[in-house]
Amino acid sequence: MKEIGGYIEFESYFGSVYHEGAVALNCGRNCLAYLIEVQAVKRIRLPYFLCGSVTGVCRKYGVETDFYRIGEDFRPITDFELRPDEWLYIVNYYGQLTNEEAAEYKRKYGRVIFDNAQSYFQRPAENVDTIYTCRKFFGVPDGGFVYTAKHPDRVLPTDESFERIHYILGRYERTAGEFYKESADNNHSFADEPIKKMSKLTENLLRSFDYDRIIARRTENFRYLHERLGGMNRLKLRVPEGAFMYPLYLENGAEVRKRLQQMKIFVPMLWGDVLEICGEHSLEYSYAKNILPLPTDQRYDKNDMEYMIARLTENGGTL
């Protein structure tokens, strides 16, 4: 029986979720699990430079894995051939790969999964299975999208998010440090989550955002940082629309990260698992250790970018 009246609940929004038409699921890693199920993936070739959650999903669903190296430009070093039943997993690091490249990998290899977790606003290449995650771009507790032509035979349950959103609401009114553990615990919790449809709460929040403003602000911040820091950055980069973060690759990046943290500029180490599986002299090890992913998101403007630049370049050089 439908409830009418009583206290007013969370407001409903009626905008677009941006990825209208994609399969909306409860998290990015379950977008991969979804593809493993519907595409009957048994073997997959992954980059060494990768988040441990991806390999964790493969283990969870019994998928056999092999690995490949990437070049300085973040592209796969394609000195291999896929087995007849093997899939190629390509990560679009910092949005540096184009859809034309994705289409070419699809043409060459056939069985391709394109990971756009760091390129939310890049539409999928035609007929390429593509994954997106929401938490890297917005203040939501969960959520992911996957584009694929196949769908499961079973009905998926719908997730619920009201118990996960506390740390996001908390940081809005207090400091990040007070809720950091809760945020980390939420991230780890998805390892045990089954595939579910995106929650009503997360989908509703995704309908509330001004995507044009978000894309413009992220793009402008990335471009400004690149104009000012490109000379010291060891990476050659293109400016993506709606950028994830600005990857600043310094020889002493690990040391600079620690000093920035002391100034309350929190720069994550992405793919920390790489330090355990790759040798110290490998490109992947150096990238994981010394790339500083500087925030460029919609919370910040040119003044914030200038503040970070000042901290990086004070005393006539990098920290």
Stockholm file with secondary structure:
# STOCKHOLM 1.0

chainA/1-319         MKEIGGYIEFESYFGSVYHEGAVALNCGRNCLAYLIEVQAVKRIRLPYFLCGSVTGVCRKYGVETDFYRIGEDFRPITDFELRPDEWLYIVNYYGQLTNEEAAEYKRKYGRVIFDNAQSYFQRPAENVDTIYTCRKFFGVPDGGFVYTAKHPDRVLPTDESFERIHYILGRYERTAGEFYKESADNNHSFADEPIKKMSKLTENLLRSFDYDRIIARRTENFRYLHERLGGMNRLKLRVPEGAFMYPLYLENGAEVRKRLQQMKIFVPMLWGDVLEICGEHSLEYSYAKNILPLPTDQRYDKNDMEYMIARLTENGGTL
#=GR chainA/1-319 SS CCCCSSSCCSCCCCSCCSSTTSEEESCHHHHHHHHHHHTTCCEEEEESSCCHHHHHHHHHTTCEEEEECBCTTSCBCCCSCCCTTEEEEEECGGGCSCHHHHHHHHHHHSCEEEECTTCTTSCCCTTCEEEEESTTTSSCSCCEEEECSCCCSSCCCBCCCTTTTHHHHHHHHSCGGGGHHHHHHHHHHGGGCCCCBCCHHHHHHHTSCCHHHHHHHHHHHHHHHHHHHTTTCSSCCCCCTTCSEEEEECTTHHHHHHHHHHTTCCCCCTTTTHHHHSCTTSHHHHHHHHEEEEECSTTCCHHHHHHHHHHHHGGGSCC
#=GC SS_cons         CCCCSSSCCSCCCCSCCSSTTSEEESCHHHHHHHHHHHTTCCEEEEESSCCHHHHHHHHHTTCEEEEECBCTTSCBCCCSCCCTTEEEEEECGGGCSCHHHHHHHHHHHSCEEEECTTCTTSCCCTTCEEEEESTTTSSCSCCEEEECSCCCSSCCCBCCCTTTTHHHHHHHHSCGGGGHHHHHHHHHHGGGCCCCBCCHHHHHHHTSCCHHHHHHHHHHHHHHHHHHHTTTCSSCCCCCTTCSEEEEECTTHHHHHHHHHHTTCCCCCTTTTHHHHSCTTSHHHHHHHHEEEEECSTTCCHHHHHHHHHHHHGGGSCC
//
